[in-house]
């Protein structure tokens, strides 16, 4: 019965995507990216020597968690070919040309026939699923073909379907994994209560990833010139809620700090909205900035992709987007540089945010009054050294997940 409901849910989801694609660009990308997918796979894999390792990621965030393992395998076992699949366009469209993979595709939707065809074509030796990916037919097919499959950087909470009386289908999916690498002790305890013993607390591979990024960060002379001798606040992966909050803050407090806005959405429509939001102030887009005149501006709007992780090293405070909505973006990219962070109220599903709040390296805000108070605290000269050390130590002490996982995975 549960499998019938699951299959019906997949059909309803596909129908909703088809309808949404008529007016939603992301849904159209999702659908178009899967057109003729099996012919594309056949063409890519017809002469493959079958040393394929498959990584599946829902989106960009999960890819960043899998990336340290991918790069470790490429470094130590270069004879393997790496296949990456994405569920979401926000992952695929940004990483479709990632040079650490031999193949990048959308994942065909999870039906029994699709899973069988996909795995017969690709024939992976090992599969890795990242964090939250549970697709019944893919996992069941991998298990039946005796292909090892690992779940990495996973998080579990008591309120998830696995731990409900009616969640036996999802509990069966967990049994398909040869080994599950979780981020924290609570997740491990929940799985052990279900009888799972092939579980390891490895931590979160993103700590390794952001540390690598920080060690290779770019020097941006135009950002140095823009900041000059002022404190710099960066809004990273911001959504309209954070952007409006910053605009209200500026109306109330003026420009005791300089601001960089690096929005989640860099479409021309949204960039124009930002320009209207800050129209009373001295702003400029990054692509139009002149290093000789940049100090004249108080707000710099980032209108490209790929700079954010390097921008954070110039920040005194970072306001990270997403936690007024459905999901907090990556705070660790800022914290690795010793930068304290501020985010909205919906952060409880992100253990790194909870842990950082508990040790004083982060603040959560609901309104502009709280934002004013928290910026005053984080920017106070007497707090800077403590906050910088707290944030840097926070990341450094949690590195090592990649090695733990790699040492337990059996590679030839």
VOGU-3710 file (C-alpha; in Angstrom, 3 decimals, decimal comma):
1> xxxxxxxxxx> 0,000/0,000/0,000  2,755/2,455/0,954  4,642/1,721/-2,270  1,452/2,385/-4,258  1,084/5,748/-2,471  4,766/6,522/-3,123  4,386/5,762/-6,848  1,216/7,846/-7,022  3,066/10,721/-5,349  5,813/10,495/-7,993
11> xxxxxxxxxx> 3,189/10,653/-10,771  1,457/13,639/-9,162  4,802/15,406/-8,755  5,657/14,873/-12,426  2,244/16,173/-13,479  2,648/19,263/-11,302  6,070/19,951/-12,856  4,571/19,700/-16,345  1,881/22,204/-15,441  4,320/24,522/-13,649
21> xxxxxxxxxx> 6,712/24,450/-16,611  4,196/26,478/-18,606  4,929/29,544/-16,475  7,864/28,694/-14,181  11,430/28,845/-15,574  12,911/26,457/-12,995  10,219/23,839/-13,642  10,845/24,175/-17,387  14,567/23,572/-16,861  13,741/20,535/-14,702
31> xxxxxxxxxx> 11,579/19,067/-17,460  13,730/20,001/-20,465  16,861/18,679/-18,757  15,324/15,202/-18,661  14,206/15,108/-22,299  15,763/12,217/-24,186  17,812/11,468/-21,069  18,304/7,766/-21,740  19,594/8,292/-25,275  22,054/10,841/-23,860
41> xxxxxxxxxx> 23,148/8,323/-21,231  23,556/5,571/-23,841  25,741/7,848/-25,957  27,885/8,842/-22,985  28,361/5,335/-21,605  28,369/3,076/-24,680  32,168/2,740/-24,652  32,626/3,114/-20,897  35,062/0,786/-19,163  32,648/0,542/-16,229
51> xxxxxxxxxx> 34,910/1,993/-13,544  32,112/4,391/-12,632  31,375/5,898/-9,233  28,001/7,600/-9,046  27,272/10,595/-6,816  23,690/11,807/-6,539  22,931/15,254/-5,094  19,575/16,969/-4,755  20,969/20,408/-5,467  23,986/22,684/-5,130
61> xxxxxxxxxx> 24,278/22,504/-1,349  24,408/18,718/-1,371  26,950/18,811/-4,186  29,239/20,933/-1,990  28,960/18,246/0,692  29,861/15,512/-1,767  32,600/17,458/-3,492  35,417/16,734/-0,979  34,833/12,989/-1,449  34,731/13,363/-5,244
71> xxxxxxxxxx> 38,018/15,246/-5,269  39,645/12,798/-2,857  38,713/9,899/-5,145  39,987/11,738/-8,221  43,274/12,392/-6,435  43,863/8,884/-5,073  42,001/6,639/-7,566  42,174/8,423/-10,945  41,139/5,282/-12,859  37,556/5,791/-11,705
81> xxxxxxxxxx> 35,111/7,799/-13,793  32,861/10,136/-11,795  29,172/10,497/-12,634  27,191/13,227/-10,843  23,424/13,467/-11,043  21,229/16,278/-9,781  17,545/16,401/-8,988  17,237/20,188/-9,100  18,129/22,719/-11,813  19,757/24,950/-9,186
91> xxxxxxxxxx> 22,443/22,291/-8,849  22,693/21,040/-12,409  22,701/24,387/-14,195  25,552/25,732/-12,049  27,692/22,566/-11,967  26,987/20,931/-15,342  30,505/21,855/-16,488  32,264/20,861/-13,250  35,665/19,569/-14,326  35,965/17,143/-11,414
101> xxxxxxxxxx> 33,341/14,891/-13,021  33,408/12,882/-16,212  29,641/13,025/-16,579  26,933/15,308/-15,178  23,239/14,577/-15,763  19,813/15,145/-14,322  18,462/12,115/-12,477  15,467/10,578/-14,279  12,414/10,603/-12,052  12,172/7,644/-9,667
111> xxxxxxxxxx> 10,095/4,927/-11,272  10,901/1,208/-11,323  11,565/1,204/-15,075  13,667/4,379/-14,997  15,809/3,090/-12,149  16,394/-0,234/-13,899  17,339/1,421/-17,223  19,561/4,044/-15,596  21,578/1,579/-13,538  21,907/-0,891/-16,420
121> xxxxxxxxxx> 23,333/1,862/-18,631  25,631/3,435/-16,030  26,501/0,221/-14,174  28,218/1,978/-11,255  30,655/0,098/-9,060  29,721/2,280/-6,071  27,005/4,869/-5,432  26,985/7,788/-3,008  23,802/9,621/-2,079  24,188/12,946/-0,272
131> xxxxxxxxxx> 22,349/14,010/2,884  18,598/13,740/2,189  18,251/11,668/-0,965  15,859/8,725/-0,612  14,527/7,333/-3,880  12,928/3,930/-3,405  13,347/2,406/-6,865  16,944/3,544/-7,316  17,963/2,304/-3,883  16,105/-0,996/-4,292
141> xxxxxxxxxx> 17,681/-1,606/-7,715  21,169/-0,902/-6,378  20,564/-3,314/-3,500  19,230/-6,076/-5,784  22,279/-5,713/-8,038  24,616/-5,828/-5,008  26,100/-2,424/-5,805  27,482/-0,782/-2,639  25,688/2,444/-1,791  26,608/4,971/0,888
151> xxxxxxxxxx> 24,714/7,890/2,394  27,019/10,718/3,470  26,609/13,867/5,587  23,156/12,671/6,621  21,002/14,268/9,317  18,035/12,660/11,026  15,393/14,137/13,317  12,736/12,399/15,396  9,891/14,034/13,462  10,959/12,563/10,104
161> xxxxxxxxxx> 8,891/9,887/8,385  11,487/7,155/9,124  10,512/7,255/12,783  6,726/7,340/12,337  4,559/4,195/12,674  3,570/4,502/9,002  7,126/5,097/7,752  8,104/1,481/7,037  8,723/2,140/3,310  11,302/4,781/4,210
171> xxxxxxxxxx> 12,787/2,547/6,902  13,232/-0,059/4,176  15,114/2,514/2,104  17,571/2,948/4,962  18,294/-0,794/4,802  19,494/-0,363/1,218  22,530/1,590/2,336  25,681/-0,387/3,056  26,885/2,372/5,343  25,430/5,658/6,590
181> xxxxxxxxxx> 27,698/8,541/7,579  25,849/11,023/9,790  26,711/14,509/10,972  25,916/14,187/14,677  25,353/11,852/17,628  21,589/12,425/17,681  21,278/11,083/14,142  23,311/8,014/15,021  21,187/7,286/18,101  17,975/7,499/16,080
191> xxxxxxxxxx> 19,306/5,040/13,495  20,584/2,645/16,138  17,130/2,632/17,720  15,907/1,241/14,382  18,554/-1,481/14,547  21,127/-0,005/12,167  24,734/-0,791/13,075  26,552/0,296/9,915  26,502/3,910/11,038  29,351/6,321/11,744
201> xxxxxxxxxx> 29,402/9,883/13,062  31,716/11,395/10,462  30,682/15,013/10,783  29,912/17,340/7,900  32,205/17,344/4,853  31,384/21,027/4,278  33,898/21,968/6,995  36,617/20,386/4,873  35,239/22,019/1,751  35,093/25,575/3,102
211> xxxxxxxxxx> 38,575/25,208/4,545  39,875/24,226/1,102  38,011/27,146/-0,489  39,440/29,610/2,030  42,972/28,394/1,373  42,506/29,125/-2,340  40,486/32,345/-2,064  41,086/35,152/-4,544  42,461/38,561/-3,652  39,971/41,120/-4,900
221> xxxxxxxxxx> 41,586/44,538/-5,120  38,331/46,229/-6,037  36,752/44,929/-2,811  39,728/46,147/-0,792  39,317/49,577/-2,383  35,555/49,569/-1,778  35,931/48,657/1,893  38,792/51,090/2,549  38,868/51,799/6,304  35,181/51,058/6,981
231> xxxxxxxxxx> 33,548/47,986/8,473  32,037/45,822/5,748  28,755/43,902/6,003  28,079/41,311/3,308  24,608/39,948/2,619  25,393/36,537/1,149  22,859/34,519/-0,896  20,270/37,064/0,189  16,546/36,825/-0,467  14,121/39,771/-0,543
241> xxxxxxxxxx> 13,464/39,461/3,210  17,112/40,063/4,122  17,468/42,770/1,492  14,446/44,678/2,794  15,779/44,331/6,337  19,103/45,860/5,274  17,327/48,693/3,451  15,353/49,473/6,622  18,522/49,278/8,704  20,210/51,833/6,414
251> xxxxxxxxxx> 17,198/54,150/6,661  17,470/54,023/10,450  21,246/54,012/10,944  22,817/55,426/7,779  26,212/54,251/6,555  28,409/53,564/9,548  29,301/50,425/7,547  29,662/49,624/3,868  27,436/46,956/2,344  27,851/44,290/-0,292
261> xxxxxxxxxx> 24,668/42,590/-1,484  25,293/39,205/-3,127  21,758/38,018/-3,933  20,654/34,430/-4,349  18,853/35,474/-7,532  21,037/37,369/-10,011  18,448/37,612/-12,760  18,081/41,032/-14,374  14,590/41,289/-12,889  15,856/40,899/-9,353
271> xxxxxxxxxx> 18,922/43,092/-9,849  16,618/45,853/-11,048  14,481/45,372/-7,943  17,573/45,785/-5,793  18,491/48,977/-7,594  15,021/50,365/-6,898  15,278/49,293/-3,248  18,532/51,211/-2,790  17,770/54,010/-5,265  18,185/56,745/-2,626
281> xxxxxxxxxx> 21,740/55,657/-1,890  25,090/55,442/-3,651  25,133/51,944/-5,131  26,777/50,279/-8,113  26,839/46,842/-9,672  30,091/44,910/-9,475  30,244/44,507/-13,267  30,140/48,302/-13,702  32,522/49,233/-10,899  35,682/51,245/-11,556
291> xxxxxxxxxx> 38,446/50,714/-9,004  39,364/54,395/-9,193  35,844/55,485/-8,242  34,609/52,594/-6,100  35,237/54,392/-2,800  32,476/56,856/-3,743  29,835/54,154/-3,244  28,250/52,746/-0,076  26,552/49,680/-1,585  28,042/47,195/-4,030
301> xxxxxxxxxx> 25,645/44,772/-5,736  27,227/41,517/-6,912  25,773/40,538/-10,281  27,729/37,378/-11,066  28,333/33,879/-9,673  31,536/32,558/-8,126  32,809/35,470/-6,042  30,956/35,009/-2,780  33,317/32,595/-1,051  36,225/34,970/-1,675
311> xxxxxxxxxx> 34,201/38,065/-0,752  33,611/36,794/2,761  37,248/37,170/3,746  36,778/40,949/3,577  33,614/40,938/5,707  33,405/42,069/9,306  29,855/40,708/9,550  27,893/38,473/7,169  24,118/38,349/6,886  23,271/34,965/5,373
321> xxxxxxxxxx> 20,066/34,518/3,405  17,351/31,903/3,508  16,349/31,624/7,164  13,263/33,783/6,747  12,076/31,166/4,268  12,589/27,446/3,768  16,333/27,013/4,134  19,402/28,770/5,471  22,237/29,086/2,982  25,814/28,110/3,762
331> xxxxxxxxxx> 27,063/30,039/6,812  30,370/28,159/6,927  31,748/29,956/3,864  31,825/33,126/5,961  32,624/31,616/9,348  35,800/29,924/8,062  37,393/33,386/7,777  36,495/34,234/11,374  33,472/36,282/10,305  30,446/36,245/12,653
341> xxxxxxxxxx> 27,087/35,740/10,971  23,497/36,892/11,267  20,493/35,030/9,875  16,728/34,818/10,173  14,619/32,804/12,650  14,188/29,517/10,746  17,529/27,884/11,412  16,709/24,878/13,611  17,284/22,269/10,886  20,886/23,433/10,519
351> xxxxxxxxxx> 23,074/22,111/13,347  26,008/24,342/12,412  23,767/27,384/12,969  22,496/26,088/16,309  26,015/25,249/17,498  27,446/28,589/16,417  24,644/30,485/18,139  25,355/28,582/21,343  28,999/29,696/21,421  28,328/33,305/20,448
361> xxxxxxxxxx> 29,575/33,381/16,853  26,140/33,975/15,328  22,918/35,900/15,914  19,382/35,206/14,744  17,066/38,129/14,017  13,350/38,561/13,369  13,153/42,299/12,717  15,193/45,450/12,175  15,431/46,313/15,871  17,143/42,998/16,545
371> xxxxxxxxxx> 19,364/43,533/13,525  20,483/46,935/14,841  21,284/45,506/18,269  23,190/42,529/16,865  25,234/44,568/14,398  26,151/46,954/17,222  27,327/44,008/19,315  29,206/42,177/16,562  30,897/45,360/15,294  32,010/46,581/18,718
381> xxxxxxxxxx> 35,847/46,766/18,751  36,073/45,046/22,141  34,256/41,958/20,748  36,070/41,538/17,454  39,046/39,462/18,568  36,862/37,026/20,541  34,392/36,620/17,682  37,116/36,116/15,086  38,793/33,376/17,124  35,487/31,741/18,043
391> xxxxxxxxxx> 34,432/31,437/14,416  37,786/30,243/13,083  38,144/27,645/15,841  34,569/26,487/15,228  35,413/25,394/11,679  38,921/24,110/12,401  37,713/21,814/15,199  35,124/20,143/12,938  37,311/19,270/9,969  38,090/15,667/9,063
401> xxxxxxxxxx> 34,802/14,166/7,826  36,260/13,462/4,377  39,060/11,298/5,768  36,685/9,392/8,068  34,380/8,542/5,184  37,167/7,742/2,755  38,861/5,391/5,192  35,684/3,307/5,597  34,643/3,162/1,942  36,068/0,193/0,068
411> xx> 37,787/1,334/-3,136  40,023/-0,834/-5,293
//
